[in-house]
């Protein structure tokens, strides 16, 4: 069982129990709900667009990725520019997927 969700301008394939790093979200109460579910697969080889679906996740941690250096150079013009960027992320654990009244929970470990 998995679902494809959209958040932060990106699409993620998630299943109950997965831990995913997504774009930073403001989490109230350390629980996040994703209502923008693009596709759901209940059995291997089948995929469908649900009429009503939502994915519930809990926030594990927040942080920032490694630094990416952006370097601009115009040769023979004595122009150099170095800039760094660190993207913020939120790491979430998928708790359940609800599709048209059916709920798929993560197995307890």
HELIX and SHEET records of a PDB file:
SHEET    1   A 3 UNK A  10  UNK A  14  0                                        
SHEET    2   A 3 UNK A   2  UNK A   7 -1                                        
SHEET    3   A 3 UNK A  37  UNK A  41 -1                                        
SHEET    1   B 4 UNK A  19  UNK A  23  0                                        
SHEET    2   B 4 UNK A  88  UNK A  99 -1                                        
SHEET    3   B 4 UNK A  53  UNK A  64 -1                                        
SHEET    4   B 4 UNK A  31  UNK A  34 -1                                        
SHEET    1   C 3 UNK A  19  UNK A  23  0                                        
SHEET    2   C 3 UNK A  88  UNK A  99 -1                                        
SHEET    3   C 3 UNK A 102  UNK A 105 -1                                        
SHEET    1   D 2 UNK A  68  UNK A  74  0                                        
SHEET    2   D 2 UNK A  79  UNK A  85 -1                                        
END                                                                             
